[in-house]
Amino acid sequence: MAKKNTYLAMILSLIFPGLGLAYDGEIKRFICYLVLGLVFCGLWAYFGMPLDAEVNNTGFCCYLAYIITWIFGLYDTLRTTIDINRGN
């Protein structure tokens, strides 16, 4: 398999969770991150993001879930790209 540019893969994953995995050729994992990202963004938009302690913070929880998915997608992209470049 051809070597992949780690920086490009990470920049793509910064744009949207898992996009760097599509660059790496990991389409199934990219689709998982895509679906999770879209679901959490949609729920965040639907519930809004109230920051008042007396209001239901469901939107804020969806936002945090999106951020966690995004960070894990960055890590997964980095590990996958390194493994591809090492030949694993």
N, C-alpha and C positions, 0 to 999 in steps of 0.2 A: 504494500500500500504506500502511496506517496506521502511524503512528509507534509505536515500541516503547519501553518503559521499560528503559533500560540497566541500572539498578540491580536491577530485578526479574529480568531475564535473568541477570545475574551471580550473584544469590543462588540462583536455581534451579540454575545450573551448579555452585555450591559444594556443593549437596546431593548431586548425582550428575553425573558427566561428561556434558555434552551436553544436559542437561535444559533449559537456556536456549535451545538451538537448536530444541527442540520448541515453546517459547513463540514463537520468531521465525518458525515455520512451515517450518523446514528439517527435515522429517521423515526424509528419507533419511540426512542427516548425523547426526541424533539417534540413529537406529537403529544406525549404525556405532559411535558412542561407547558406546551402551548395550551392544552385544554385546562390544566390547573391555573395557569396565568389568566386566561380569559374568564374562567369561572370566578376566581377571586376578584378580578377587576369588575366584573359585572355585578357581583354581590356588593362590592364596595360602593359602586355607583347607585345601586338600588337602595341600599340602606343609608347611604350618606355617611358622613364622618363626624358625628357629634362628639365634642370633647368635654361636655358638661357631665359631671359625675352623677347627676340625678337623671340623666337621659340614658336610654339603652345604647350601649356602645358596640352593637353588632357590626356596624360599618367599620369601626376602628379595628375590631378583631379580624375582619376580612382583609383590611389593609395590612395588618401584621402578617397574616397568612401569605399574602402576596409577596411581601418583602422576604419572608423566610424561604419561599419557593424560589425567588429571584437569586438569593445568596447561595442556596444549595445548587441551583442551576449553574452559577458561576464556578463553584467548586467542582461540580461534575464535569463541566466543559474543560476545565484546566486538567483534571486527572485523565480524562479521555484523550485529550490532545497529547499529553505527555506519553501516555501508553502507546498511542499510534506512532509517535515519532521514535519511540524505543523499539518498536516492532512487536509489541505484545498483543 
